């Protein structure tokens, strides 16, 4: 398999989902590079959103866009009034885009009170409101909030991380039988973590493949949240590899 030709970044996949109206309602984004500054995540997301604007409307700029709002504070914690516009966005439709985007830039500054208010929005999400919660410090958040999110880690320097786990490396050349695949993942936490990035990096530029990947990652994330890895998740990952990735391996 020519890995470089099939490699897909997280940004590529999210941009494709934006263009096709297939985004989830809530994302928590952190980084795998502890040396990155807190602004690095926002720079990454700004680039993603600007790419989306370029596709939707040539010349349209991110700054002061009516459908995109950033929420930040210089205080130790967010106050209710800091997020008041976000709570109002649930009552309005986008003006120019298919989506409204709300970006909370500092997850570690959300106290329990505001986290519970945010939770109410997440329990009954607005159809066209997408919330990005940036977590540059990889802080522990309210579990009920985290459980409703699609959690993404942006690789170091926003590039694809090299594979380190020997079992995952072996998938590039051949797919083992289903029993061995499940058995290995059940007993190797590093393989479980790296498999997610292997799937993202190798998903082909195909709508159905990317749509199935998003569904698979949502189910996977729910089980990670509750420290539960049922065989059904490993089975789904195996069938996904078999259908969309390893079917083109030599």
C-alpha positions in Angstrom: 0.0 0.0 0.0 1.3 3.4 -0.9 0.7 5.0 2.5 1.6 8.6 1.6 -1.1 8.7 -1.1 -3.8 7.5 1.2 -2.7 9.6 4.2 -5.5 11.8 5.5 -5.0 14.4 8.2 -7.6 15.3 10.8 -8.0 18.6 9.1 -8.7 17.0 5.8 -11.4 14.8 7.3 -13.1 17.6 9.2 -13.0 19.9 6.2 -14.7 17.2 4.1 -17.3 16.7 6.8 -17.9 20.5 6.9 -18.4 20.7 3.1 -20.8 17.7 3.2 -22.8 18.8 6.2 -21.7 15.8 8.2 -20.0 17.3 11.3 -20.7 16.2 14.8 -22.1 18.8 17.2 -19.2 18.9 19.7 -15.5 18.4 19.5 -12.8 18.6 22.2 -9.4 19.2 20.6 -6.1 18.8 22.3 -2.5 18.3 21.1 0.0 15.4 21.4 2.8 17.9 21.5 3.3 19.3 25.0 5.8 21.8 23.6 3.1 23.6 21.6 2.0 26.9 22.9 -1.7 27.3 23.9 -2.2 29.4 20.8 -1.1 26.6 18.5 -4.5 24.8 18.7 -6.3 28.0 17.9 -4.0 28.6 15.0 -4.7 25.1 13.7 -8.5 25.6 14.0 -8.3 29.1 12.4 -6.6 27.5 9.4 -9.3 24.9 9.2 -12.1 27.4 9.4 -10.5 29.7 6.9 -10.1 26.8 4.5 -13.9 26.1 4.9 -14.7 29.8 4.3 -12.5 29.8 1.1 -14.6 26.9 -0.2 -17.9 28.5 0.7 -17.2 32.1 -0.3 -14.0 33.2 -2.0 -12.6 36.2 -0.2 -14.6 35.7 3.0 -12.4 36.2 6.1 -12.5 34.5 9.4 -12.3 37.8 11.4 -15.7 39.1 12.6 -17.6 36.5 10.6 -21.2 36.5 11.8 -21.4 32.7 12.0 -18.1 32.2 13.9 -17.6 33.2 17.5 -14.5 32.8 19.7 -14.8 32.7 23.5 -11.8 33.5 25.6 -11.0 35.3 28.9 -8.0 36.8 30.6 -9.4 35.8 34.0 -8.7 32.6 35.9 -12.1 31.2 34.9 -14.9 31.9 32.5 -17.8 33.8 33.9 -21.4 33.4 32.7 -21.3 36.6 30.7 -18.2 35.4 28.8 -20.3 32.7 27.2 -23.7 34.5 27.0 -23.4 34.8 23.2 -22.9 31.1 22.9 -26.1 30.4 24.8 -27.9 32.8 22.5 -26.6 31.1 19.4 -28.8 28.1 20.2 -31.8 30.3 19.3 -30.5 31.5 15.9 -29.7 30.0 12.5 -26.6 30.7 10.6 -26.6 33.9 8.5 -24.2 33.0 5.7 -22.9 29.4 6.3 -24.5 26.0 6.8 -23.1 26.0 10.3 -22.6 28.4 13.2 -19.2 27.7 14.9 -18.6 28.5 18.6 -15.0 28.1 19.8 -14.2 28.0 23.5 -10.4 28.5 23.5 -9.4 27.5 27.1 -11.1 24.4 28.4 -9.3 24.5 31.7 -11.0 27.7 32.5 -14.5 26.2 32.5 -15.7 25.8 36.1 -18.3 23.2 37.1 -21.2 25.7 36.9 -20.5 26.7 33.3 -19.7 23.1 32.4 -23.2 22.1 33.5 -24.7 25.0 31.5 -22.8 23.8 28.5 -24.0 20.3 29.1 -27.6 21.4 28.8 -26.8 22.6 25.2 -25.1 19.4 24.4 -28.0 17.3 25.6 -30.3 19.0 23.1 -27.9 20.3 20.4 -29.0 22.9 18.0 -29.0 21.5 14.4 -26.5 23.9 12.9 -24.4 24.8 15.9 -20.9 23.3 16.1 -18.9 23.7 19.3 -15.1 23.4 19.4 -13.6 23.2 22.9 -9.9 23.7 22.8 -8.0 21.9 25.5 -4.3 22.9 25.1 -3.4 21.6 28.6 -5.2 18.3 28.2 -7.1 19.2 31.4 -9.6 16.8 33.0 -13.1 18.0 32.2 -16.5 17.2 33.6 -17.0 13.6 32.6 -20.6 14.2 31.4 -19.3 16.9 29.0 -16.4 14.8 27.7 -18.7 11.8 27.1 -20.7 13.9 24.6 -17.7 14.9 22.6 -15.7 13.7 19.7 -12.2 14.0 21.1 -9.3 14.7 18.7 -5.6 15.0 19.4 -3.7 17.1 16.9 -0.4 15.4 16.1 3.0 17.1 16.9 3.5 20.1 14.7 0.2 19.2 13.0 1.8 16.5 11.0 1.2 12.8 10.9 2.9 11.0 13.7 5.1 8.1 12.7 3.9 4.7 13.7 5.8 3.2 16.7 3.7 0.2 17.7 5.0 -2.9 15.8 1.6 -4.5 15.5 0.1 -1.3 13.9 3.1 -1.0 11.6 2.4 -4.5 10.4 -1.0 -3.5 9.2 0.6 -1.5 6.4 1.6 -4.7 4.7 -1.0 -7.3 5.7 -4.1 -7.7 7.8 -4.0 -10.6 10.3 -7.0 -12.9 10.9 -9.8 -11.4 12.9 -9.2 -13.5 16.0 -5.5 -12.4 16.2 -6.4 -8.8 15.5 -8.9 -8.6 18.4 -6.7 -10.5 20.8 -3.8 -8.2 20.1 -5.8 -5.0 20.7 -7.4 -6.3 23.9 -3.9 -6.8 25.4 -2.0 -3.8 24.0 -3.1 -0.3 25.1 -0.6 1.4 22.8 -1.9 -0.5 19.8 -5.5 0.6 20.7 -4.4 4.3 20.8 -2.3 4.2 17.7 -4.9 2.3 15.7 -7.2 5.4 15.8 -4.5 7.5 14.2 -3.7 4.8 11.7 -7.3 4.8 10.6 -7.5 8.6 10.3 -4.2 8.8 8.4 -5.0 6.1 5.9 -8.7 6.7 5.2 -9.2 7.3 1.5 -10.6 10.5 0.0 -14.1 8.9 -0.3 -17.3 10.2 1.2 -18.6 6.8 2.4 -15.3 5.8 3.9 -15.0 9.1 5.8 -18.6 8.9 7.0 -18.0 5.4 8.3 -14.8 6.5 10.0 -16.6 9.2 11.9 -19.2 6.7 13.1 -16.6 4.3 14.1 -14.6 7.0 16.1 -17.8 8.1 17.9 -18.5 4.6 19.1 -14.8 4.1 20.0 -14.6 7.3 22.0 -17.7 6.4 24.0 -16.0 3.2 25.1 -12.7 4.9 25.9 -14.6 7.3 28.1 -16.0 4.4 30.2 -12.8 2.3 29.9 -14.6 -0.3 28.1 -13.4 -1.9 24.9 -16.0 -4.5 23.6 -15.0 -6.9 20.9 -17.7 -5.3 18.7 -15.5 -2.1 18.4 -12.5 -4.2 17.4 -14.6 -6.1 14.9 -15.9 -2.8 13.4 -12.3 -1.5 13.1 -11.2 -4.7 11.4 -14.0 -4.6 8.9 -13.3 -1.0 8.2 -9.6 -1.8 7.5 -10.6 -4.7 5.4 -13.1 -2.7 3.3 -11.4 0.7 2.9 -7.7 0.5 3.6 -6.1 -2.9 3.3 -8.2 -3.9 0.3 -5.6 -2.0 -1.8 -2.6 -3.4 -0.1 -0.2 -5.4 -2.3 
